[in-house]
């Protein structure tokens, strides 16, 4: 039964046509059975059929053209009231359906005007019936009271159905809005994840390729004069290349196998700063490291940002610093924030593109901004370059909580 009701709701023309057929057959049966003449002529039969069609026909299409259908039915009602050979008590049924339809589908103003016109037609029929003048007030009052009750019932029913339709329409619109918002959030999340992966790949490649190019140039010059230095440089090239490949495999495996988090290589964290500095020292850059605080307790996301900021800063010092450049790294974790200072003294050879803000600086600023921090980079007085970053830990915790993530689980979820 429920499926049949849903089918009728999806095909309203079927139900309305059944109502129209019932009204038409009832009208014709009553009109022909209660004619005032014993032998009605063909004109009376034709008039009855025309009135029946005017009353019942609009009921089938009242949802598609509610206003036009209502006034066609009103014309049929008027014809049935003024023609002496047509008298059907079911003539009020079609206007009642039309009052309900106008209230539910069009509005109260159109329904009120239509109801008033129907009432005037019935009142005019009473005055034209030839009754004695003293009986007219009683008959008219009874007729209008009956009409008010019937029309009022149709009006209330139309209000109820119209309110339900408006509610369902609002719910459907809200669902569409939620689906659109969900799709937009998914697109934003995909874009953010692509940017994150692109930033990670940039950091890996920028550092590793810079190291490999520097070592390759050194190996070429030392190949004939100091073969042992060339051999050590080639070893550093191979080690750096393997490390870069491992990190890239871990990043790209997310794109190939998003459901297999266990195959990813672990992301570097702040505890790897010592290894990072040692690797950069082996490339010829004199780096001093000062670490204060427990960096192993940092959330994985902010630990990765600390590592990448220091890595990018040292890579820039290695690429753009002059001969004999020295650098220092100072990392402080006081329980409330992480402060990073990466300073070098070889800023005279730094290119204008980097000074104006290349992709590396943009990526570092984005990493700091994710956790509500701030990063400043620029030349130092007297030469050299300085990178200063502050990452508040309370904002980092709130950021992880907003995403429902923490630690490695948060990084894995973001990598999807």
N, C-alpha and C positions, 0 to 999 in steps of 0.2 A: 504493500500500500504506500509506503514511503517513497519507493522508487517511482510509482505512478504519479504521486504528487509532485515530485521533482521534475518528472517528464512534462507534466502539465505546466509547471512554472516556466520551463524552458520553451514551451510551445503554447503561448497564451492564445493564439488564434483558434486553436482547437476548442478550448473551453468556452471562449466567447461565441464561437459559431454554434456550439450546442445550446447556449443560453438564447441566442437569437432564434434558433429553430424552435425552441420551446415556446417563446413569446409569440412567434408568428403562428404556430399551429393552434395555440390556445386562443389567440385573438380571432382567427378565422373560424374556429369551432364555435366560439361564443357568439360572434357576429352573425353567422349564418343560422344558428339555432334559435336566436332570440330576435329575429327581425320583426319589425312592427307590421309588416304586410304578409298575408298568407302566401302570396305568390310573388316573391321579389323578382324584379327585372334584372336584366343583365347589367344595368348601370349600377345598381346597388352591389352586385357581386364584384364588379370591377373596382368600385370605390372601396369596398372592404379589403380587397387584395392590395390596393395602393396604400391604404392606411396601414395595413399590416407590414408591408415592405418598408414604409417610412419609419415605423416604430421599431421593427426588429432588425432591419438591415444594418443600421448604424451600430448596433450592439456588437456585431462581429469585428468592426474595425475601430472601436472606441479607444483602444490604447494607442493606435497609430495616429489617428486624427481626432483627438478628444473634443475639440471645440466645434469643428464642423459636424461631427457625428451628433453632438448634443442638439444642435439647432435643426438638423434634419429630423431628429426624433421629435423636437418641439413642433415642427411643421406637421408631422403626422398626428400629434396630439390635437393640434388646432383643427385639423381637418376632421378628425373623429368627433370633436365636440360640436362643430357647426353643422355637420351633415346630418340630416334627420334620419337617414336610413342606416346609419352606422352607430351602434351603441355597444361599447365594449368596456367592461370594468377593469380590464387588464391594460387599458391605455395608460394608466399611471405607472405601470411597472417599468417601462422603458425610461421615462424621465427620472425615476428614482435611481436607476442604474447610472444615468448620466450625471446626476448630482454627485453620487459617490465618485465617479471617475474624475469629474472636474476638481473636486476637493483633493483627491489623492494625487492627481497628475498635473494639474494646471495651477490652481491656487484658490484662495478663499474669495477673492473679488469676483472672478468669473463664475464661481459656483453660486455666490449670493445673487448676482444679476440673473442667472438662469433660474434659480429657485423663485425669485420674484415674478418672473415672466410666466412660469408655470402656474403659480398661485393666481395671477391675474386672469389667465385663461379659464381656470375653474370658476373664479368669481363671475366672469362674464357669462359663463354658461348658466349659472344660477339666476342672474338677472334676466337672461333671455329665455328662461324656461316657461314663462307665462304664469308663474305662481302668484297668488294674491300677495299684495304688498306687505301685509302684516306677518306673513310666514317667511318672508325673505331673510330677516335678521337671524332667525333661529336656524334656518337651513344653511345660510352662509356661515354662521358661527360654527356650526357642527362640521361643515365641510372644511373650513380653514383649520379647525383644531385637529381634525383627522390628518389633514395634509401636513401640518406642522410636526405632528408626531412621526409620520412616515418619513418626511424629508429630514427631520432631525436625526432619526436613526441612521439614515443613509449618510448624513453629514458626519456624524461621530465615527461611523465605520470607515469613511474615507480619511478622516483625520488619523485614525489609528493605523491604517494601512500605509498612508503617506509617511507617517513618522517612522514606521518600521523600514520602509524603503530608504528613507533618508539616512537612518542609522546604518543599514547594511551598506549603503553607498559610501558613507564616511569610513566604515570599517575597511571596506575594500580599498578605498583611497589610501588609508593609513598603511595597509599591508603593502600596497604598491610602493609607497614612500619608504617603508622599512626595507623592502627588497632592493630598491634603488640605492638606499643608503648603505646596505650591506655590500652590494656590488661595488659601490664607490670606495668603501673601506677596504675591500679586498684588493681593488686596483691600487689604492694608496700603499697598502702593505706590500704588494708585489713591487711597486716602484721603490719603496724604501729598502726592500731586501736587495733589489738589483743595485741600488746605490751602495749599500753596505758591501756587497760582494765586489763591486767595481773598486771601491775604496781599498778593500783588503788586497785585491790583486795589484792595484797600483802600488801599495806600500811594499808588497813582496817583490814585485818586479823592479821598482825603482831602486830599492836597496841592493838587491842581488845583482842586477845588471850593472849598476854603478861600481860595485865591488869587483865584478868580473872584468869590466873594461879597464879599471885602474890596474888590476893585477896583470891583465894581458899586456897593457902598455909597458909595465915594469918588466915583465918577462921578456918582452921583445928587446929591450935595451940591455938587459943583463944576460941574454942568452949566450953571447960569446965571451964576455968579460968575467962574469960570475955565474957559471952554470948552476951552482947550488942555490943561488937566489931565484933563478928562473924556475928551477924545479919546485921550490917552495911556493912560488907564485902560482904555478900550474896546479899544485895540490890545493891551494886556497880556492882557485877557480872551480875545480871539481867539487870540493866540499860545499862551496856556496851554491853551485848549481844544483846539487842533490838536495840541499835544504830547501831551495826555492821550489823544486819539483814536488817535494813532499807537501809543502804548504799549499801549492796550487792544486795538487790532487785532492787534498782535504776540502778545499773550497769548491772545486768543480764537481766533486762527487755529490754535493748537495743538489746541483742542477741535474745530474744524471740519475741519482737515486735519492729522491727527497725523503723516502720512508726509511732509509737505512742509515740512522745516525751513528751507529757503532763503527762504521767503516771510516769515519772522518778522523783525520789526524788531529790531535789536540791543539787548540789554539795557544799561542804564546801568551804568557801572563807577566805581571810585574816582577815575579820572582826570577824571570829570565834576563833581567837587566845586566847581571854580572856576565853571563855568557855573551850577551850582545856586545857589551863593552870590550870583552876580551877578543871577540871576533873582529871588531873594528880596530883595536890596537894592532892586531896581526897584519892589518892592511897598511900600517904606517902612520895612522893618526894617533897622536898622543892624547889619550883620554883619561881624565881623573874622575873617579866615581865616588860619590858620597850618598849613602842610603841611610835614612833615619826612620825607624818605625817598622812595624810588621806588615810587609806587603803581601805575605801569603794569605792574610785574612781578608783581602779585598774581594769584592764580587768579581766574577769572571769577566763581565763586560767592561767594568772600569779598569780592571787589571790589563785587559787587552788594549784599551785606549792608552794607558800609560806606556805600555811597551811600544805601541805604534808611534806615539808622539816622539819618544826618545829615539826610536829607530829612524824616523823621517828626519829629525833634526841632525843626527849624526851623519846620515847619508848626504844631506845638503852640505854639511861641513866638509865631508870627504870630496864631494863633487866640486864645490865652488870655492873652497878655501885655497889659499896660496901655499907655496912650499913651506914646510915646517910648521904647518898649522897645529895648534894645540887646542883641545876642547876640555870642558869640564861638565859633568852631569851631577846635579844635586836633586835628590828625590826625598821628600819629607812626607811622612804619614803620621799625623798627630791624633788620629781617631775621629776627627771631624772633617778633614779635607786632605787632599793630596796636592802638594805643591811641587812643580817641576821647574828646574832652571837648567837649560842647556846653553852653554856659552862657548864661543870659539874666538880666536884672535886673528883669524884669516879672512876678515870680511872684505878686504880691498879687492879681491878677485871675484866677488860675488856678482852675478849677472843682473842687469836691470830687470829682467823678466821675473826672477825670483824675488827681487826687492819689491816689485809691484804686486806680488801675490800669485804664485803659480798653483798648480793643482795640489801639490804637496801641502802648502800652507792652508789651502781651502779645506783639504781633508782633515788636517789637524784641528782646525777651528770647528769643523762639524763634529768631530769626536768629542771635543770639549763641550760643545753646546748641547749634545745629546743628554748629558748628565748635569745640565745647568751650570756648567763651568765657563771659564773665560780663558782665552789664549791670545797672547800678544807676541809678535815677532817683528824684529827690525834691527837695524844696525846699531852698534854700540858707539859711544863717544870714544874716540881714539882708535877706532878700527875694530873689526870683528862683527859678530852677529850674536843675537840673544833671542832665546825662545823662553817665555815664561807662561806657565799654565797653572791654573787652580781648578781642581775638581772637587766640589763639595760632596761629601759622602751621604748626607741626608737626602739630597736631591737624587743621588744615584739609587738609594734604596727605594724612594718613592717612585722613580721611573720603573724599576723592576717590578714593584708591587702593582703599578697601574697596568702592566702587561700580564700580571699573573705569573711572573717568572722570577727565578733567582738562580745564581750560580750557573752550572753547566747546562741545566735544563733550559734556562732562559736563552742562552746562546744557541742551543739546538733548535728551540722553537723559532727564534728569529731567522735561523738559517734556512727554514722551510719556505 
